[in-house]
Amino acid sequence: MTLLALANVGIYWQLPILIVVISLVYSATRFEEWPTILHEAWRWGIRMTGFLLFIAIAIVVLAKLRF
């Protein structure tokens, strides 16, 4: 692979870390106990991941149809 191709793929390695951090921060601003924070962070992370997957699938489908 060329260096440019590796650089473009490199940004996607940070996505899971960002989802975890954003989920934890969002949950910690709403709750005070760790078990509740972790439970809500898990739920928020699943929702965010599902939303991002839905958007990615929609973009791929639209790209294949070439509107």
N, C-alpha and C positions, 0 to 999 in steps of 0.2 A: 504494500500500500504506500501511496505517496504521503509525504508529510502533511499536505493540505487535507487529504482524506482523513488522516488520523486526528487532525485538529478539529475537523467538523464533528467527528464521532465523540471527541473528548468532552464536549459540553454535556452530553447525555449521561455521563458517569456521575455528574454532580446532581442530577435530578432526584435520585432516591434520598440523598443526604438533605437536599432542600425540603423535600416532602416531610421527612422526619423532624427537622428543625422547626419548620413552620407549624406543623401539627402540635409539637410540644409547647411552643410559645403561645399559640392560640389557646390551647387548653389550660395552660398555666395562668392566663389572664382571666379565665372564667372560674376556676376551681382552686382550692387551697390544699387538699390532701393528695399525696402522691398516687394512691390507687385510683382515685377519681380522675386525676390528670392523665395518667397513662391510659385509662380506659377511653376517655374522650379523645385523646391523641390518636389512639388506634382507630376509632371510628372516623375521625376527621381525615386521617391518612388514607383510609379505604375509600372514602367519598372523593377525595381529591385525586387519587390515582384513577378511580373509575371515570371521573370527569375528563382527565387528561387523555386516557385511553379512548374515550368516546370521540374527543376532538381529533385525535390522531387518526382514528379509523375513518372519520368523516372526511378529513383532508385527503387521505389515500384514495378513498372511493371517488371523490370529486376529481382528483388528479387522473385516475384511470378513465373516467368518463370524458375528461377534457372539455369541460364547458367553456 
